[in-house]
């Protein structure tokens, strides 16, 4: 998108100065607005043309059958898919009976702007109809971060070159026709018109539609109300049908006159409450929105974002594209989780239907590390959702013959929706990912209430899973066999290092939590012998190491496998999963995404500097990055091992994944984990942030392509600001009491009135160890 001539590089917005239908689908994703509860794709106000309409409510889904050629015990029978709920964005315009459609007439100017500080999507267009009448259209759209059920649009039409009969049709539309997305006819049938009308009503310019999903039986209601600034001769009508509500405003505009319509939209849904209860929720939200008014909503949004940017901004000097990209990323991460109370953060957020709207381990290991420091309440709520679905995870463990909890690899409502068990059910590391997220959140925020409550519930349930999944072998080592780590090209392996390190951390944290909170331990049925057994398993955990090569195999015997023939593949034959059978990938040394390298990032004290350097070089030559999750982790470890220019290249890949549509699927929604990866690559990579415990540690280093980096971290009541240059780093405590931090391994105490400036170690950038043929990242620094 940035490379497209219609898109500009600016520090606080994403601006499109011309409309290109060839990138319409991608622009609908990048211009999406959301608040964690409600999401609107960036479709044109008039609804057409569109690539993929999208209005989403977090958690609203329809059930559909999962296809299997051969059935097997424990296979999930049904899956959940996010659905397009009632569209409240539509504002159709007719000028002298000609529909405003940019494919016809003459579009003289068109600009859209996503403002990261205002939290709005604005649009200006000048259009001459086929009949020769010219109008200017301005619109501003908002999905409220303060009133979670509410969105609103201000829509203005101005006549420019003569009198124009203008008709604006404001609509609520349910069961819009959607592009075919699934070849399975059973799934297509389940998802076609998934909403069944329950009630529809109107009162003046207010319309409310209520529906229920056919299979998942969820109630969904949407309502709209309007305020119209009345030019002379304005007339309005309202109509309401089961799947359509429409308010029509008509007037004759003279040159310079404007019709200004403000549309307020509210949504509600529930799987438990009654129809009257959900309707009352929507009515109340509409009354509150109208009472706040348009200017009030804008003021609330700006105040919310002013506070967010004050505690979460990342400033980059020396690379304007990266500066824009990281703020774009932070804005969309906020939109994905800010008001998602009690619901998941999906892999695509609420920007599109990619991955069926499912949440994966991406959330815990990539998105939450950012939210922990930027929007901790959103991180807490995401983990609270894991606690809410714990009973379903315990049921899944029972089906699999295990104790504790087995969380779903991909899900919306808490049940397993993966039909491919080697990459789904066998990826038990998800339990450790959740536990790691609990530990990290508590370390960063100091939230003791969560630690002894929902946090300990999750740690204990996942610890029990590890203890029943693994076993002690004849030599007394604790093994975890037959699992899939982050690298999905190496499935069902024994003793995956990443998985085992997570399990060890999980077991120890659960044992410590039980000891520290004996009352809660009693509630959970944890006796002293069980906690001791967890510690024994952790102490005996198998961590494979290849003495001959001097590296860690990512799983046992991985380095004995044949190395994949990378030379036989051109760049066009990636991703490999579309060109190579999985059985061949599983038996070769080829890595889809960072696995052992991710373990080194998360568990820095378990590897020596020499091991990190050797491991990174070895796996860099095997990793093809067929996943958007990989580049940020490779950036972090490239920076730590001295490959600063390579780290900078990987930063660019992570940061521009959607803005440049690098994987050619931005049309389906944004990659939340890769967006988070831009922050991770900057703050953990070049800021050198590591935190395993209450004390943040920094080993800052900058590549030649950047002249400066600054970021702010929220640490409970404290707010730490860090500025990094090539020669020195300055630490400033902007809020809270004195704290300890580490710089280059040395401990320091930072007081509110005494910033500390400390030297940055000068380190030349080492040459890249090389990547598989055709898989080197795009260079951001020219070769010398």
LINKA-V705875 format. One line per field, one symbol per residue. ss: DSSP state (H for helix, E for strand, C for the rest). phi: phi as a letter, one per 20 degrees, with the letter a starting at -180 (. if undefined). psi: psi as a letter, one per 40 degrees, with the letter a starting at -180 (. if undefined). Layout:
ss: ???
phi: ???
psi: ???
This chain:
ss: CCCCCCEEECCCEEEECCCCHHHHHHHHHHCCEECCCEEECCCCCCCCCCCCCCEEECCCEEEEECCCCCCCCCCCCEEEEECCCCECCCEEEEECCEECCCCCCEEEEEEEEEECCCCEEEEEEEEECCCCCEEEEEEEEEECCCCCCEEEEEEEEEECCCCEEEEEEEEEECCCCCCCCCCCHHHHHHHCCCEEEEEEEEECCEEEEEEEECCCCCEEEEEEEEEEECCCCCEEEEEEECCEEEEEEEEEECCCCEEEEEEEEEEEEECCCCHHHHHHHHHHHHHHHHHHHHHHHHHHHHHHHHHHHHHHCEEEECCHHHHHHHHHHHHHHHHHHCCCCCCCCCCCCCCCCHHHHCECCHHHHHHHHHHHHHCHHHHHHHHHHHHHCHHHHHHHHHHCCCCCCCCCCCECCCCCCCCCCCCCCCCCHHHHHHHHHHHHHHHHHCCHHHHHHHHHHHHHHHHHHHHHHCEECCCCCEECCCECCCCCCCCCECCCHHHHHHHHHHHHHHHHHHHHCHHHHHHCCCCHHHHHHHHHHHHCECCCCECCCCECCCCCCHHHCEECCHHHCCHHHCCHHHCCCHHHHHCEECECCCCHHHHHHHCHHHCCHHHHHHHHHHHHCCECCCCCCHHHHHHHHHHHCCCHHHHHHHHHHHHCCCCCCCCCCHHHCCCHHHHHHHHHHHHHHHCCCECCCCCCEECCCCCCCCCEEEEEEEECCEEEEEEECCCEEEEEEEECCCEEEEECCEEEEEECCECEEEECCCCCCCCCCCCCCCCCCCCCCCCC
phi: .fffffddecfcadddebddffdfffffffefcbbndcccfeffgfncfbdbgaccdfoebcebfeecfcfbfnffebcdcfceegedefbeccdlmeffcffcmcefbbbcbeefeemcddbcbdcdfgenedcddcbccbdfeddfedcbcdccccfdcqfcedcddecdcdmgfdffccffffffffeelfddfdabbcbmedccdcccffdfmeeccccccbcceeffnfcccccbcgdbcbdddcaddegnecddcdddcccbbadcffggffffffffffffffffnffffffffffffgfgffdcfcdcdobfffgffffgfffffgffcgcegmcfdffdlddreglmmeecfgffecffgffgedcgfffffffffgffeggfffffffgemdemcdfffbaddodfceedffedgfefggffffffffffgfffemffffgedgffgffffffffffefebeefeneedcdmcdegffecelddlfggffffffgfffffffffffcfffgffemeegfffffffffffdffcfbeffemceffbgmgfeffffeffedegfedfffeccfgffffdcebdfbgcfffgffecfeecfgffffffffffffdeelecffegfffffffffenefffffffgffffdgefdlfdlcfgepeefffgfffffffeefeemfcbcpfdfcccfacfffddabcbccecmeecddcddcfdbcddceebnegbebcclneecdddgdbfddcfeffcffffffncggndffffddgff
psi: ddeheehihideihhheihhedfdddddddeiiieddhhhifiidediiidgihhihhehiiiiihhhdhiihehhdiiihiihahheehgihhhfehhhheeiahhdihhihhhdddfihihhihhhideehhihhhihihhhedgdehiihhhhhhhdeiihhhhhhhihhifihiihehehddddddehgehhhdihiigbehhhhhihiddefhhhihiiiihhhhihehiiihihidehhhhhhhihhiheiihhhhhhhiiiiiediiddddddddddddddddddidddddddddddddddddeeihhhiegdddddddddddddddddedffheiihidebfeieifeeiiaedddedddddddddgdddddddddddddeddddddddddefiibhhihdhideeihehegddecdegeeddddddddddddddddfgddddebddddddddddddddddiihaeeeihihifihadheegifihfhddddddddddddddddddddgddddddefhiddddddddddddehhgihhddefihhdihedeeiihigdeehidefiideeehidddddeighhdihcdddddddgdeehiddddddddddddeehefeieedddddddddddeegddddddddddddedddefdefeddeiigdddddddddddddcdefhihgaehiihgiiiideieihiihhhgbeihhhhhhaddihhhhheiiiiiiihhfehhihhidegihhiihhhhihiiheiiiheeiihhdhii.
